[in-house]
């Protein structure tokens, strides 16, 4: 069986407030062609199919058309909901969609109940673990002690393992939407500063109790684990991988765009290869004085890119963005960082906030407004609880 692992389509998302549905369409057309050319049997989409819980009518119609094309190319589809999706909306009518080869897993009740597909060697069981918020979803497991991503994912995987134990060594694929890091159960998870390089502007925090991550040890058992949430591809082990998003949605979404092709034989994974997808528009950060950026021929190669411009002029030039867009039509971000300030130039706003969570930014704002007096332990806890409640509200929308 040949499986294509993709995730984080984020249908309806913009790039710095610029519509990119047409660009996503170009990329997904190439993905459909890959399905057809490589004779893919199953496409798995590991969450964040939409960018918001209540997608626009245009986004819904777009997704419907893309899924139809995947089916017409010959592949069945298994997909789960992510932290950006409205699970109830994405899963509406799933029982009927399954009859047409579209298998949607969005509820806790579906965990441990596989979509069973077969090849010449027998069945392959596809298990879905949609995004789980420990505060919201632990009640569905009947255990109020599942207060972290590690514990609730392990409980979900116990359902998978229990089902697999009754299937006499059947090959299996688990789809999960989470932030996984290589590690054992009970290990200290990395903090915000440690994972800052993997969190981009196009991702939404899933922190619970201040922790976003879960160790890969919870995923022991299945043949392959198709993860979603991170927007750049990542290999945690030969059998646990992130595909990243097929389209870059921020300047932090680095690396190639594509999907994993997994070939299963009778014993398990035969090989995993990378299927490259096109990049309709590159991204570039350009730095210099405005007049230089507008005239230097060295920038001719990036005039069609998404542009983040860092101006080093001593003062903000008049109509800087308008003038930049005369040469760089897709300039979407502008920052002033003067190079003529005596001594060490202060860090830019972007540098000061880079890699910080919403909670850390709020705590920093409190300290700044109070003349350097930092938030107390109680205030920090209230801030954390407020943001977690907000994320839970968004997840239920």
N, C-alpha and C positions, 0 to 999 in steps of 0.2 A: 504494500500500500504506500502511495506517495501522498504526503501531507504538506501543505503550505501553511506556515505559521506567521501570522501578521497580527497587528494590534494597533490601538490608539489612532484610529482614523480621524477622530474628532470632527466629524462632519458638522459644518456650521461655524467652525472657529475661524477667526480672522488673524492675519499677521499684522500686528501693530495697528489694528482697526482697519486694515485693508482686506477686502473680500478676496478669498483665495479658492472658492469652490471650483472655479474653472481649472486651476492648477491641480487641485486634488483629483479632479476628473481625469486629467492627463495621466497622472501617476497610476490611478486605479485602472485605467484602460490598459496600461502596460502590465499591471498585475493580472488582469483578466487574460491577456495574451500569454503571460507566463503559465497560467493555469492550463490554457489550451495547448500550448507548445510542449510543456513538460508533462502533459497528461496527468495532472494532479487529480487525486481521488477525493480529497477532503481539504477544505480551507477552514482553518481555525482562527477566530478573531478574539483575542484575549482582552476584551473590554475597552471602555471609552470609545464606543462606536460613534456616539454623538458627543458634542462638546458641552451640552447642557441638558439638564433634566427635562426641560420643556422645549424641544427643538422647534424651529420654524417649519412651516408647511413646505418651504423650498428644500430644507434639509431632509425632511422625511421622504419627499418625493425622490430626491437625489439618491439617498441610501437605498430605497426600494429598487431603483433602476440599476444601481451597481450590483446589488445582490442577485437580481435577475440575470445580469450578464455573467456573473460567476457560475450560476446554475446552468446557464445555456452553454458555458464553456466545458461543462462536464463534471464539475465538482459538487459534492454535497457541502453544506456549511454548518459548522458548529460555532456558536458565539455566546459570550457571556457579557454581563453588564459590568461596567467599571464605576469608579467613584464620580465620574462626570455624568454618567447616564442616569436617567430616570428609570429605575428597574421595572416598575409596573408598566410604564409606557412601552419600553423596549420589548417586554415580554408579552404584550397584549396579543392574544390570538395565536400564541406559540404552539398550542396543540394542533391548530389547523396548519400552520406553517410547516410543522414537522412532516406532514404528509407530502409536502412538496420538496423535501430535502433541505429545509432551513430549520435547524434545531437551536432554539434560543433558551439559555439557562440564566435565570435572573433571581431565583428565590432559594432560600435556605433548604426548603423541602426537596428541591431537585438535587441537592448535593448527595452523592452516593448512589444516584440512580443514573446509570450511564446511557448515553446514546450508543447503541451497539451497531457497528458497521462491520462488514466482512470483506476479506479478499480470499485468494485461493488457499491461504494458509489457515483461515479460520477467522474468528471474531477479533475486532479491535474495539475496546471500550473507551469511549470519550466521556470523561467526567468534568463537569464545570464547577468551579468555585467562584461565583461572582464576588465583587468587592464586598468585604465584610467589615462593618464598623463595630468594634467590640462593644461599645456602649449601647448601640441599637440592637445588634443581632445576637448577643450572648443569650438573651432570653429564649431565642428559638432553639438553643441547644440545651435548655434547662439547667444552665450552670452559670450562676452570677460571678463565679471566680474567673471567667474568661475575660480578663480585663486588659489584655494586650493582643497585638496582632499575632504574635507567636502562638499564644495559647488558643486563640479562636481558629487560626489556620490549622493547627495541629488537631483540634477537635473535628474540623471539617475533613481533614485527611484521614482521620480515624474512620469516618463513614466510608470513604473511598477504599481504604485498606480492608475494612470488614467485608465490603462487597466483593473486592478482588479475591479475598481468601476463599470465596465460594466458587470461583471461576477457573480453578485448575490451571493457574499460570497464564491466563489470557494476557495478551499485550494490551497496554493501556496508555492513554494520553490524558493528562490533566491540564486544564486551562485555569489559570488563576490570575487575579488582578491585585497586585500587592507590591510592596517594596521589599524584595528579598536580597539578603547579603550572604556571602559564604560564611557559614558558621554552624556551631552545634547548638542544641537546645540549652537554654539557660545562660548562654554567653552574653556578655555585655554588648548591647547593640551600639553602633556608632551614633554619635551625636550630630546635631545640625551642621556643625563646622566640617565634620568628616565627610558628609554626603553632599555638601554644597555644590560640588562640581557636577553632580548628577541631577540636581533639581533645577529646572529651568522655568522661565516665565510662563511657559505654556502648560505647566503642571500645577495641580492643586494639592496642597498638603493633605496627607491622610493621618497626621500625627494623632496618637491617642495616648494620653498620659505623658506627652512630650516625646514619645518614641514613634518613629514611622516604620521601622524595619522589623523583619522577621528572618530567622536563620534558615538556610536551605535545608537543614536537617529535617524540618517538618515535612519535606516533600519526598521522603524516602518511600520507595515502593513502586511507583509507576515507571513505565518504560521511558516516557518523555514528558517534560513539564514545559508547557508553553505559557510564558509569563507576559503580562502587560502592565504598564504604568510608566516605566522609564521610556523616554522619547529617543534614546540612542541605543543601538544594538549592544548587547552585552552577553557574554558567555560565562555563566557561573560554574558550569561543569559540562561534560559532554552531553548530558541529558536535560540540563536546566538552562534555558536561554530566554533573553528578551530580544524581540525583533526590532523594537523601536517603532516610531511612527513612520508611515510611508512618505510623509511630507513634513519638512521642518516648519515649525510654527513659531520659532523665536530664534534669536541669535545664539542662544545657548544649546539649541538642538544640533549638536555637531555629529560628524561622521557620516558614513554612506547611508543611503536610504535603500531599503529592500525588505526581504522576507526570507525566512529559513525554509528550505526544502528538506524534509525528513523522509528517508526511505526506510520502511520497515520490512524485514524478511520474517521467516518463521520463528526466529529466535529473539528478535528485538530490533534495535537500531542497526541498520546496515551502513548508512552514511548520512551525514548532514552537510548540506552545501548552502551557500549564500546566493540568493537570486537578486541581483542588482536591479533597482528601479531607477528611472530617470529623475533628475533634479531639474524641474522646469525653470527655476530661477535660483542662481547662487546667492550667497550672502557675503558681504564684505564690510569690514570696519575700516574707514579711512580717516586719517588724522593729519591735520595741518591747518595752516591759515586759509581762510576762505578763498582768497585770490589764487592760491596755489592749487587748491582742490578743483577750482573751476578751469584752470588752464593747463595743468601738468598732463602731458600725453601719457604718462605712466598709468593713468587711471582709465584710459580708453577701454581696457579689457573688462572693466567692471561696471560700465555705465548702465547695463541692463539688470544688475544685481539688486537685491534688497540692500540698502545702504544704511549703515549707522555711522553718522559723521561726528567726529570729535574735533571741534574747532579750537585752535591754539591762539587765536587772536587775543590781544590784551583786553578788548571789550567786545561785547556782542555786536556783530556786524548787522547793519540795517537789512531787513528782509532776507535773512540768511537762508531760511528754509525755501522760500520761493526761488531764490537764485540757485540754490543747490539743485532743485528739482528741474531747472531748465537744462541741466546736464545729466543729472541722475534722477530720472523720472520716478524711481521707486525708493527714493530716500524717505525713510519712515521714522528715523530717530536722529535727534540732534542734541549735542551736549557741548557746552563751553568749558574748556579746560586751559586757561591762559598759560603760555610758556614763559611769560616775562615777569612773573611775580617773584620778587627777591626771596631768596631762601627756599625752603621746601614748600612746594605748592600744596594746599590742603587737598585732601581726598575729595573727589567728586561725589555727588549724591549717589550715583550708580555704584561707585566703589564702596561707599559706606553701608549700603543696604544689601550688597551682593551676598547671597548665601544665607541671609537671615530669614527666620520664620516670621509669620505674622505676629506671634507672641513676642519675639525678641524686638521687633520693630516697635510694637506698642510700649513695651517696657522701656525702650530707649527714648521714646517720645516723652514718657512720664518723667524720666530722669532729666531730660533737657528742659522741660517746662518747670521743674522744681529746683533748678539751679544745681543739678548734679546729684540730688538725693534719689537714689535708686528705688524701684518698687520693692516693697517689703515681700516677705515670703507669702503672706496671705494675699497680697495684691497680685503677685505673680500667679498664684493658684487660681484666683478669680479670673484673671485674663485668660489663662489656659482653658478653664471650664467654659468661658464665654465663646471662645473660638471653636471649641469642640461642639458646643451646642449649635453654633451657626453651621458648621459642616454637616452635622446630623440633620438639620433642617433642610439644607440644600439636597442631601441624599434622599430625603423623603419626598421632595417636590415632584 
